[in-house]
């Protein structure tokens, strides 16, 4: 079995990678938050500790997953953000190059400014805030310095269920669980959901075929926050009605004040052209996600 070191794997994406890769590869998974029995402690911002842990395992691949993704936190803690989202990526590149193994880095649709309706793999990023800049500079460093690499850009991530999902789907589910009869959903933000299991399956396909490079990696179909919310409520088949009210982003400007692009819609063009796209339509993936992780979640709410 080939070996993979997965750094920063304590979150929702790490859970997805563990489930998809664990049966076919020997894994060592680390994070500064040890919240699973398959995790060991590592703060990958510490280069010497990171290097020692990876070299001791001597993997065939290095996956660097972790990052701060809360845009408001990033705006208020820019030094911590660049240490975590950018400089730590430089650590990963040095280690992967020393071992002469491929590196996986996770980028984001948020690196674009949202002025276009959608973005393919070759569109030029124009990051708007600290989070986007930190991720884009990580992406650039990998592409310019790693010997072999995959840079995979995710969209609106969903995965791991109530335990680790801190994103849009979980926030909607929590509001419903809390008894909200009306959901206020922005109608001016477009994007592409990204199911962690599909994402990990597409990465597996790429490393097995050794198709290195930069890829948009999102579920099929273009959508909006508003449409995702309507579809989620429909799939839940609740015995009562929930009103979904469209609002502009200004409605949440005090809570979500960091600048966000109007469109984060990605097209996985390179995956399609190389016939290795394992990303299903977002509605199919959303339905599977809800069925797999949220059974009984709303019981006795």
ABEGO torsion letter per residue (X at the ends): XBBBBBBGAABAAAAAAAAAAAAABBBBBBBABBABAABBBBBAABAAAAAAAAAAAGBABBBBABBBABAAAAAABAAAAAAAAAAAAAAAAAAAAAAGBBBBBBBBAAABAGABABBBAABBBBBABAAAAAAAAAAAAAAAABABBBBBBBBBBBEGEAAABABAAAAAAAAAAAGBABBBBBAABBBBBBBAAAAAAAAAAAAAAGBBEBBBBBBBEBBBAAAAAAAAAAAAGBABBBBBBBBBAAAAAAABABBBBABABBBBAAAAAAGABABBBAAAAAAAAAAAAABGAABGX
